[in-house]
Amino acid sequence: MSAAYPDVIPMIAYEDGPAALEWLSRAFGFHERTRMTDAAGRLTHAEMEAGSGLIMLATPTPDYRGPKRHRDHCDQARRWSTVPYIIDGVLVTVADVDSHYERARAAGAHVLSAPEDTGHGRQYRVEDLEGHRWMFVQAS
């Protein structure tokens, strides 16, 4: 990979990749950098900038099910998802946690924990439209 890529890049699968791109932009303020779709419109690869970070996303197969839908059919997944913590999620640093939280909440993010001051800084946790978990922490 070139120098235009950070050393670590989360790669996240979505059932509806194009909808996820739009939602992540609206809710979290991420900026779309690359979008590739197949003839059927399925997202085969995308990149979104999150501050100085980057995430990649795609719909790997029409059979993929996101965490929210997985919980609907799997008792074990439903049980381990009852905690508000980040399970297989992404931590993102933002300039203002409170305004970022309001933006995400207004876009329909499922709130796991409202902004709070912790030993690690001011933070909040949410699930996105398909149930992937995100924690946002305020830059010091």
OpenMM code with the backbone's topology and positions (N, CA, C; nanometers):
from openmm import Vec3, app, unit

residues = "MET SER ALA ALA TYR PRO ASP VAL ILE PRO MET ILE ALA TYR GLU ASP GLY PRO ALA ALA LEU GLU TRP LEU SER ARG ALA PHE GLY PHE HIS GLU ARG THR ARG MET THR ASP ALA ALA GLY ARG LEU THR HIS ALA GLU MET GLU ALA GLY SER GLY LEU ILE MET LEU ALA THR PRO THR PRO ASP TYR ARG GLY PRO LYS ARG HIS ARG ASP HIS CYS ASP GLN ALA ARG ARG TRP SER THR VAL PRO TYR ILE ILE ASP GLY VAL LEU VAL THR VAL ALA ASP VAL ASP SER HIS TYR GLU ARG ALA ARG ALA ALA GLY ALA HIS VAL LEU SER ALA PRO GLU ASP THR GLY HIS GLY ARG GLN TYR ARG VAL GLU ASP LEU GLU GLY HIS ARG TRP MET PHE VAL GLN ALA SER".split()
positions = [
    Vec3(0.0845, -0.1179, 0.0000),
    Vec3(0.0000, 0.0000, 0.0000),
    Vec3(0.0890, 0.1242, 0.0000),
    Vec3(0.0343, 0.2316, -0.0484),
    Vec3(0.1111, 0.3552, -0.0586),
    Vec3(0.1083, 0.4335, 0.0717),
    Vec3(0.1849, 0.5395, 0.0768),
    Vec3(0.1908, 0.6258, 0.1946),
    Vec3(0.0581, 0.6972, 0.2192),
    Vec3(-0.0333, 0.6962, 0.1230),
    Vec3(-0.1635, 0.7611, 0.1399),
    Vec3(-0.2555, 0.6807, 0.2308),
    Vec3(-0.2085, 0.5654, 0.2788),
    Vec3(-0.2895, 0.4806, 0.3657),
    Vec3(-0.2270, 0.4743, 0.5045),
    Vec3(-0.3105, 0.4795, 0.6100),
    Vec3(-0.2570, 0.4635, 0.7454),
    Vec3(-0.2096, 0.3196, 0.7679),
    Vec3(-0.1411, 0.2965, 0.8778),
    Vec3(-0.0868, 0.1645, 0.9064),
    Vec3(-0.1937, 0.0617, 0.9411),
    Vec3(-0.3065, 0.1061, 0.9961),
    Vec3(-0.4156, 0.0157, 1.0329),
    Vec3(-0.5442, 0.0683, 0.9707),
    Vec3(-0.6174, -0.0204, 0.9022),
    Vec3(-0.7418, 0.0190, 0.8366),
    Vec3(-0.8498, -0.0830, 0.8710),
    Vec3(-0.9519, -0.0444, 0.9482),
    Vec3(-1.0632, -0.1359, 0.9712),
    Vec3(-1.1346, -0.1655, 0.8390),
    Vec3(-1.1754, -0.2917, 0.8228),
    Vec3(-1.2498, -0.3340, 0.7039),
    Vec3(-1.3826, -0.3896, 0.7541),
    Vec3(-1.4929, -0.3256, 0.7144),
    Vec3(-1.6231, -0.3564, 0.7710),
    Vec3(-1.7191, -0.3988, 0.6599),
    Vec3(-1.7913, -0.5067, 0.6832),
    Vec3(-1.8894, -0.5551, 0.5865),
    Vec3(-2.0271, -0.4984, 0.6192),
    Vec3(-2.1017, -0.4651, 0.5150),
    Vec3(-2.2391, -0.4155, 0.5284),
    Vec3(-2.3294, -0.4882, 0.4307),
    Vec3(-2.4520, -0.5163, 0.4742),
    Vec3(-2.5514, -0.5774, 0.3858),
    Vec3(-2.5826, -0.4850, 0.2683),
    Vec3(-2.5965, -0.3576, 0.2977),
    Vec3(-2.6270, -0.2581, 0.1950),
    Vec3(-2.5166, -0.1530, 0.1981),
    Vec3(-2.4081, -0.1818, 0.1281),
    Vec3(-2.2911, -0.0940, 0.1280),
    Vec3(-2.3201, 0.0486, 0.0848),
    Vec3(-2.3929, 0.0712, -0.0267),
    Vec3(-2.4221, 0.2091, -0.0668),
    Vec3(-2.5008, 0.2867, 0.0399),
    Vec3(-2.5971, 0.2213, 0.1044),
    Vec3(-2.6723, 0.2887, 0.2115),
    Vec3(-2.5809, 0.3188, 0.3296),
    Vec3(-2.4889, 0.2273, 0.3592),
    Vec3(-2.3947, 0.2497, 0.4692),
    Vec3(-2.3059, 0.3702, 0.4413),
    Vec3(-2.2591, 0.3841, 0.3184),
    Vec3(-2.1762, 0.5006, 0.2829),
    Vec3(-2.2507, 0.6302, 0.3104),
    Vec3(-2.3739, 0.6369, 0.2666),
    Vec3(-2.4537, 0.7584, 0.2868),
    Vec3(-2.4765, 0.7837, 0.4353),
    Vec3(-2.5113, 0.6788, 0.5085),
    Vec3(-2.5414, 0.6939, 0.6505),
    Vec3(-2.4176, 0.7335, 0.7310),
    Vec3(-2.3051, 0.6689, 0.7060),
    Vec3(-2.1821, 0.7019, 0.7784),
    Vec3(-2.1383, 0.8451, 0.7526),
    Vec3(-2.1626, 0.8931, 0.6342),
    Vec3(-2.1320, 1.0321, 0.6023),
    Vec3(-2.2243, 1.1265, 0.6807),
    Vec3(-2.3533, 1.0974, 0.6768),
    Vec3(-2.4516, 1.1837, 0.7434),
    Vec3(-2.4380, 1.1780, 0.8962),
    Vec3(-2.4228, 1.0584, 0.9510),
    Vec3(-2.4227, 1.0407, 1.0960),
    Vec3(-2.2901, 1.0736, 1.1620),
    Vec3(-2.1808, 1.0322, 1.1005),
    Vec3(-2.0504, 1.0455, 1.1638),
    Vec3(-1.9599, 1.1477, 1.0969),
    Vec3(-2.0029, 1.2025, 0.9829),
    Vec3(-1.9217, 1.3025, 0.9151),
    Vec3(-1.8043, 1.2449, 0.8387),
    Vec3(-1.8054, 1.1139, 0.8116),
    Vec3(-1.6990, 1.0544, 0.7325),
    Vec3(-1.7112, 1.1028, 0.5879),
    Vec3(-1.5993, 1.1036, 0.5170),
    Vec3(-1.5973, 1.1522, 0.3787),
    Vec3(-1.5627, 1.0373, 0.2845),
    Vec3(-1.6504, 1.0165, 0.1875),
    Vec3(-1.6283, 0.9099, 0.0906),
    Vec3(-1.5081, 0.9431, 0.0030),
    Vec3(-1.4208, 0.8451, -0.0135),
    Vec3(-1.3003, 0.8626, -0.0934),
    Vec3(-1.3038, 0.7760, -0.2187),
    Vec3(-1.3565, 0.6555, -0.2064),
    Vec3(-1.3621, 0.5618, -0.3185),
    Vec3(-1.4900, 0.4795, -0.3082),
    Vec3(-1.5546, 0.4556, -0.4227),
    Vec3(-1.6727, 0.3684, -0.4281),
    Vec3(-1.6652, 0.2851, -0.5554),
    Vec3(-1.6716, 0.1523, -0.5382),
    Vec3(-1.6730, 0.0607, -0.6520),
    Vec3(-1.7916, -0.0330, -0.6353),
    Vec3(-1.8718, -0.0449, -0.7411),
    Vec3(-1.9872, -0.1337, -0.7378),
    Vec3(-1.9822, -0.2284, -0.8567),
    Vec3(-2.0529, -0.3408, -0.8438),
    Vec3(-2.0628, -0.4323, -0.9566),
    Vec3(-2.1850, -0.3951, -1.0406),
    Vec3(-2.2121, -0.4712, -1.1430),
    Vec3(-2.3219, -0.4405, -1.2349),
    Vec3(-2.4580, -0.4394, -1.1655),
    Vec3(-2.4714, -0.5144, -1.0566),
    Vec3(-2.5975, -0.5192, -0.9821),
    Vec3(-2.6091, -0.4068, -0.8796),
    Vec3(-2.5048, -0.3244, -0.8658),
    Vec3(-2.5063, -0.2160, -0.7682),
    Vec3(-2.4540, -0.2535, -0.6315),
    Vec3(-2.4056, -0.3769, -0.6158),
    Vec3(-2.3487, -0.4205, -0.4870),
    Vec3(-2.2134, -0.3543, -0.4681),
    Vec3(-2.1899, -0.3027, -0.3479),
    Vec3(-2.0636, -0.2366, -0.3169),
    Vec3(-1.9534, -0.3401, -0.3035),
    Vec3(-1.8554, -0.3347, -0.3911),
    Vec3(-1.7450, -0.4302, -0.3863),
    Vec3(-1.6256, -0.3760, -0.3083),
    Vec3(-1.6127, -0.2449, -0.3027),
    Vec3(-1.5053, -0.1809, -0.2254),
    Vec3(-1.5371, -0.0331, -0.2104),
    Vec3(-1.5114, 0.0187, -0.0903),
    Vec3(-1.5249, 0.1627, -0.0672),
    Vec3(-1.4266, 0.2033, 0.0407),
    Vec3(-1.3927, 0.3307, 0.0387),
    Vec3(-1.3053, 0.3874, 0.1402),
    Vec3(-1.3687, 0.5165, 0.1898),
    Vec3(-1.3629, 0.5351, 0.3220),
    Vec3(-1.4132, 0.6574, 0.3832),
    Vec3(-1.3061, 0.7134, 0.4754),
    Vec3(-1.2847, 0.8437, 0.4659),
    Vec3(-1.1912, 0.9117, 0.5546),
    Vec3(-1.2643, 0.9525, 0.6813),
    Vec3(-1.1993, 0.9295, 0.7931),
    Vec3(-1.2502, 0.9672, 0.9243),
    Vec3(-1.1380, 1.0457, 0.9918),
    Vec3(-1.1392, 1.1775, 0.9746),
    Vec3(-1.0270, 1.2574, 1.0216),
    Vec3(-0.9026, 1.2136, 0.9469),
    Vec3(-0.7971, 1.1784, 1.0205),
    Vec3(-0.6747, 1.1303, 0.9557),
    Vec3(-0.6783, 0.9792, 0.9353),
    Vec3(-0.7891, 0.9153, 0.9757),
    Vec3(-0.8030, 0.7709, 0.9620),
    Vec3(-0.8809, 0.7320, 0.8380),
    Vec3(-0.8936, 0.6035, 0.8191),
    Vec3(-0.9590, 0.5503, 0.7010),
    Vec3(-1.0283, 0.4201, 0.7382),
    Vec3(-1.1470, 0.3973, 0.6823),
    Vec3(-1.2121, 0.2677, 0.6922),
    Vec3(-1.2411, 0.2192, 0.5507),
    Vec3(-1.2426, 0.0895, 0.5352),
    Vec3(-1.2837, 0.0288, 0.4085),
    Vec3(-1.4109, -0.0489, 0.4358),
    Vec3(-1.5003, -0.0512, 0.3388),
    Vec3(-1.6222, -0.1272, 0.3550),
    Vec3(-1.6683, -0.1840, 0.2226),
    Vec3(-1.7519, -0.2879, 0.2337),
    Vec3(-1.8044, -0.3553, 0.1155),
    Vec3(-1.9187, -0.4459, 0.1580),
    Vec3(-1.9894, -0.4970, 0.0605),
    Vec3(-2.0859, -0.6041, 0.0807),
    Vec3(-2.0202, -0.7280, 0.0198),
    Vec3(-1.9644, -0.8148, 0.1043),
    Vec3(-1.8818, -0.9243, 0.0527),
    Vec3(-1.9592, -1.0279, -0.0283),
    Vec3(-2.0862, -1.0488, 0.0059),
    Vec3(-2.1692, -1.1477, -0.0619),
    Vec3(-2.3153, -1.1127, -0.0324),
    Vec3(-2.4049, -1.1454, -0.1215),
    Vec3(-2.5473, -1.1204, -0.0926),
    Vec3(-2.5969, -1.1973, 0.0304),
    Vec3(-2.5240, -1.2997, 0.0735),
    Vec3(-2.5629, -1.3788, 0.1900),
    Vec3(-2.5185, -1.3182, 0.3229),
    Vec3(-2.4367, -1.2130, 0.3201),
    Vec3(-2.3857, -1.1526, 0.4443),
    Vec3(-2.5010, -1.0920, 0.5246),
    Vec3(-2.4934, -1.1061, 0.6559),
    Vec3(-2.5882, -1.0433, 0.7480),
    Vec3(-2.5095, -0.9642, 0.8517),
    Vec3(-2.5495, -0.8392, 0.8731),
    Vec3(-2.4844, -0.7530, 0.9707),
    Vec3(-2.5168, -0.7946, 1.1133),
    Vec3(-2.4479, -0.7354, 1.2097),
    Vec3(-2.4671, -0.7729, 1.3500),
    Vec3(-2.6116, -0.7598, 1.3985),
    Vec3(-2.6812, -0.6554, 1.3580),
    Vec3(-2.8180, -0.6355, 1.4052),
    Vec3(-2.9075, -0.7502, 1.3572),
    Vec3(-2.8988, -0.7844, 1.2314),
    Vec3(-2.9808, -0.8923, 1.1773),
    Vec3(-2.9359, -1.0280, 1.2313),
    Vec3(-2.8076, -1.0431, 1.2543),
    Vec3(-2.7563, -1.1674, 1.3127),
    Vec3(-2.8179, -1.1903, 1.4507),
    Vec3(-2.8261, -1.0839, 1.5300),
    Vec3(-2.8854, -1.0948, 1.6642),
    Vec3(-3.0314, -1.1380, 1.6582),
    Vec3(-3.1009, -1.0983, 1.5533),
    Vec3(-3.2423, -1.1346, 1.5398),
    Vec3(-3.2616, -1.2858, 1.5291),
    Vec3(-3.1591, -1.3587, 1.4846),
    Vec3(-3.1726, -1.5018, 1.4613),
    Vec3(-3.0792, -1.5873, 1.5462),
    Vec3(-3.0012, -1.5242, 1.6323),
    Vec3(-2.9020, -1.5995, 1.7101),
    Vec3(-2.9086, -1.5569, 1.8571),
    Vec3(-2.9545, -1.6488, 1.9418),
    Vec3(-2.9666, -1.6173, 2.0845),
    Vec3(-2.8333, -1.5801, 2.1476),
    Vec3(-2.7275, -1.6509, 2.1114),
    Vec3(-2.5966, -1.6220, 2.1701),
    Vec3(-2.5501, -1.4807, 2.1330),
    Vec3(-2.5647, -1.4419, 2.0068),
    Vec3(-2.5258, -1.3067, 1.9648),
    Vec3(-2.6106, -1.2027, 2.0363),
    Vec3(-2.7367, -1.2323, 2.0558),
    Vec3(-2.8244, -1.1390, 2.1274),
    Vec3(-2.7768, -1.1217, 2.2716),
    Vec3(-2.7354, -1.2311, 2.3351),
    Vec3(-2.6893, -1.2245, 2.4742),
    Vec3(-2.5590, -1.1451, 2.4868),
    Vec3(-2.4591, -1.1728, 2.3992),
    Vec3(-2.3333, -1.1001, 2.4157),
    Vec3(-2.3421, -0.9569, 2.3669),
    Vec3(-2.4503, -0.9212, 2.3030),
    Vec3(-2.4686, -0.7825, 2.2585),
    Vec3(-2.5455, -0.6981, 2.3594),
    Vec3(-2.5814, -0.7538, 2.4741),
    Vec3(-2.6562, -0.6765, 2.5731),
    Vec3(-2.5693, -0.5744, 2.6453),
    Vec3(-2.4396, -0.5891, 2.6397),
    Vec3(-2.3505, -0.4932, 2.7051),
    Vec3(-2.3353, -0.3682, 2.6174),
    Vec3(-2.3094, -0.2519, 2.6770),
    Vec3(-2.2932, -0.1301, 2.5967),
    Vec3(-2.1520, -0.1131, 2.5404),
    Vec3(-2.0671, -0.2102, 2.5617),
    Vec3(-1.9274, -0.1967, 2.5215),
    Vec3(-1.9097, -0.2223, 2.3726),
    Vec3(-1.7939, -0.1897, 2.3244),
    Vec3(-1.7641, -0.2076, 2.1829),
    Vec3(-1.7208, -0.3517, 2.1603),
    Vec3(-1.7979, -0.4218, 2.0783),
    Vec3(-1.7700, -0.5602, 2.0429),
    Vec3(-1.7332, -0.5596, 1.8955),
    Vec3(-1.6097, -0.5945, 1.8639),
    Vec3(-1.5647, -0.5931, 1.7242),
    Vec3(-1.5974, -0.4596, 1.6587),
    Vec3(-1.5644, -0.3513, 1.7250),
    Vec3(-1.5987, -0.2187, 1.6757),
    Vec3(-1.4780, -0.1343, 1.6432),
    Vec3(-1.5043, -0.0057, 1.6288),
    Vec3(-1.4011, 0.0888, 1.5877),
    Vec3(-1.4016, 0.2078, 1.6835),
    Vec3(-1.2825, 0.2517, 1.7231),
    Vec3(-1.2633, 0.3703, 1.8062),
    Vec3(-1.2186, 0.4838, 1.7152),
    Vec3(-1.2875, 0.5977, 1.7266),
    Vec3(-1.2566, 0.7134, 1.6425),
    Vec3(-1.2398, 0.8357, 1.7326),
    Vec3(-1.1357, 0.9136, 1.7086),
    Vec3(-1.1133, 1.0388, 1.7810),
    Vec3(-1.1797, 1.1530, 1.7057),
    Vec3(-1.2534, 1.2366, 1.7787),
    Vec3(-1.3210, 1.3522, 1.7200),
    Vec3(-1.2886, 1.4765, 1.8024),
    Vec3(-1.3091, 1.5921, 1.7432),
    Vec3(-1.2762, 1.7179, 1.8106),
    Vec3(-1.3754, 1.7533, 1.9210),
    Vec3(-1.5038, 1.7231, 1.9010),
    Vec3(-1.6081, 1.7618, 1.9965),
    Vec3(-1.7077, 1.6471, 2.0097),
    Vec3(-1.6940, 1.5677, 2.1142),
    Vec3(-1.7780, 1.4505, 2.1344),
    Vec3(-1.9255, 1.4878, 2.1429),
    Vec3(-1.9585, 1.5946, 2.2133),
    Vec3(-2.0997, 1.6281, 2.2342),
    Vec3(-2.1711, 1.6643, 2.1040),
    Vec3(-2.1106, 1.7455, 2.0211),
    Vec3(-2.1752, 1.7797, 1.8945),
    Vec3(-2.1756, 1.6596, 1.7999),
    Vec3(-2.0707, 1.5792, 1.8037),
    Vec3(-2.0667, 1.4582, 1.7216),
    Vec3(-2.1779, 1.3622, 1.7636),
    Vec3(-2.1975, 1.3472, 1.8920),
    Vec3(-2.3040, 1.2616, 1.9459),
    Vec3(-2.4409, 1.3095, 1.8967),
    Vec3(-2.4655, 1.4377, 1.9038),
    Vec3(-2.5949, 1.4911, 1.8602),
    Vec3(-2.6176, 1.4631, 1.7119),
    Vec3(-2.5150, 1.4763, 1.6326),
    Vec3(-2.5253, 1.4479, 1.4888),
    Vec3(-2.5591, 1.3005, 1.4660),
    Vec3(-2.4875, 1.2115, 1.5344),
    Vec3(-2.5102, 1.0673, 1.5188),
    Vec3(-2.6494, 1.0286, 1.5675),
    Vec3(-2.6898, 1.0820, 1.6796),
    Vec3(-2.8225, 1.0514, 1.7354),
    Vec3(-2.9323, 1.0990, 1.6417),
    Vec3(-2.9171, 1.2200, 1.5866),
    Vec3(-3.0164, 1.2753, 1.4941),
    Vec3(-3.0275, 1.1915, 1.3668),
    Vec3(-2.9195, 1.1239, 1.3281),
    Vec3(-2.9201, 1.0397, 1.2084),
    Vec3(-2.9730, 0.8991, 1.2369),
    Vec3(-3.0066, 0.8715, 1.3628),
    Vec3(-3.0645, 0.7419, 1.3966),
    Vec3(-2.9694, 0.6401, 1.4551),
    Vec3(-2.8493, 0.6815, 1.4956),
    Vec3(-2.7579, 0.5865, 1.5595),
    Vec3(-2.8234, 0.5333, 1.6873),
    Vec3(-2.8066, 0.4043, 1.7121),
    Vec3(-2.8589, 0.3437, 1.8347),
    Vec3(-2.7590, 0.3716, 1.9474),
    Vec3(-2.8004, 0.4486, 2.0462),
    Vec3(-2.7110, 0.4911, 2.1544),
    Vec3(-2.6886, 0.3768, 2.2527),
    Vec3(-2.5624, 0.3444, 2.2743),
    Vec3(-2.5228, 0.2465, 2.3753),
    Vec3(-2.4839, 0.3169, 2.5047),
    Vec3(-2.4200, 0.4339, 2.4928),
    Vec3(-2.3894, 0.5166, 2.6096),
    Vec3(-2.3753, 0.6613, 2.5624),
    Vec3(-2.4401, 0.7509, 2.6329),
    Vec3(-2.4344, 0.8941, 2.6022),
    Vec3(-2.2958, 0.9477, 2.6371),
    Vec3(-2.2635, 1.0683, 2.5930),
    Vec3(-2.1317, 1.1238, 2.6273),
    Vec3(-2.1082, 1.1239, 2.7781),
    Vec3(-1.9894, 1.0811, 2.8135),
    Vec3(-1.9515, 1.0750, 2.9543),
    Vec3(-1.8012, 1.0966, 2.9669),
    Vec3(-1.7611, 1.1500, 3.0815),
    Vec3(-1.6198, 1.1674, 3.1104),
    Vec3(-1.5698, 1.0396, 3.1764),
    Vec3(-1.4626, 0.9843, 3.1219),
    Vec3(-1.4046, 0.8609, 3.1751),
    Vec3(-1.2561, 0.8841, 3.1992),
    Vec3(-1.1899, 0.7845, 3.2509),
    Vec3(-1.0458, 0.7929, 3.2696),
    Vec3(-0.9699, 0.7999, 3.1385),
    Vec3(-1.0403, 0.7740, 3.0287),
    Vec3(-0.9781, 0.7768, 2.8962),
    Vec3(-1.0228, 0.8980, 2.8160),
    Vec3(-1.0919, 0.9912, 2.8799),
    Vec3(-1.1415, 1.1098, 2.8103),
    Vec3(-1.2932, 1.1063, 2.7944),
    Vec3(-1.3467, 1.2083, 2.7312),
    Vec3(-1.4908, 1.2167, 2.7077),
    Vec3(-1.5249, 1.1286, 2.5874),
    Vec3(-1.6278, 1.0453, 2.6031),
    Vec3(-1.6583, 0.9497, 2.4974),
    Vec3(-1.8060, 0.9136, 2.4957),
    Vec3(-1.8478, 0.8524, 2.3853),
    Vec3(-1.9802, 0.7910, 2.3756),
    Vec3(-1.9707, 0.6700, 2.2839),
    Vec3(-2.0750, 0.5838, 2.2904),
    Vec3(-2.0777, 0.4612, 2.2098),
    Vec3(-2.2131, 0.4489, 2.1394),
    Vec3(-2.2091, 0.4054, 2.0148),
    Vec3(-2.3318, 0.3848, 1.9373),
    Vec3(-2.3172, 0.2646, 1.8455),
    Vec3(-2.4327, 0.2194, 1.7951),
    Vec3(-2.4361, 0.1229, 1.6863),
    Vec3(-2.4830, 0.1958, 1.5617),
    Vec3(-2.4287, 0.1573, 1.4469),
    Vec3(-2.4708, 0.2176, 1.3209),
    Vec3(-2.5972, 0.1494, 1.2681),
    Vec3(-2.6363, 0.1809, 1.1477),
    Vec3(-2.7616, 0.1324, 1.0916),
    Vec3(-2.7704, -0.0193, 1.0805),
    Vec3(-2.6577, -0.0891, 1.0758),
    Vec3(-2.6594, -0.2355, 1.0675),
    Vec3(-2.6096, -0.3027, 1.1952),
    Vec3(-2.5852, -0.2240, 1.3007),
    Vec3(-2.5471, -0.2813, 1.4286),
    Vec3(-2.3993, -0.2892, 1.4576),
    Vec3(-2.3142, -0.2349, 1.3698),
    Vec3(-2.1709, -0.2284, 1.4004),
    Vec3(-2.1512, -0.1248, 1.5105),
    Vec3(-2.0585, -0.1518, 1.6001),
    Vec3(-2.0386, -0.0641, 1.7157),
    Vec3(-1.9206, 0.0297, 1.6977),
    Vec3(-1.9426, 0.1531, 1.7439),
    Vec3(-1.8438, 0.2596, 1.7320),
    Vec3(-1.8309, 0.3308, 1.8657),
    Vec3(-1.7082, 0.3670, 1.9017),
    Vec3(-1.6850, 0.4525, 2.0177),
    Vec3(-1.6119, 0.5755, 1.9687),
    Vec3(-1.6624, 0.6898, 2.0094),
    Vec3(-1.6005, 0.8174, 1.9727),
    Vec3(-1.5480, 0.8822, 2.0990),
    Vec3(-1.4222, 0.9243, 2.0925),
    Vec3(-1.3566, 0.9860, 2.2067),
    Vec3(-1.3052, 1.1235, 2.1631),
    Vec3(-1.3144, 1.2169, 2.2549),
    Vec3(-1.2719, 1.3543, 2.2238),
    Vec3(-1.1215, 1.3678, 2.2309),
    Vec3(-1.0661, 1.4318, 2.1275),
    Vec3(-0.9222, 1.4568, 2.1247),
    Vec3(-0.8850, 1.5477, 2.2412),
    Vec3(-0.7732, 1.5188, 2.3048),
    Vec3(-0.7310, 1.6010, 2.4205),
    Vec3(-0.6705, 1.7315, 2.3746),
] * unit.nanometer
topology = app.Topology()
chain = topology.addChain("A")
for resn in residues:
    res = topology.addResidue(resn, chain)
    for name in ("N", "CA", "C"):
        topology.addAtom(name, app.Element.getBySymbol(name[0]), res)
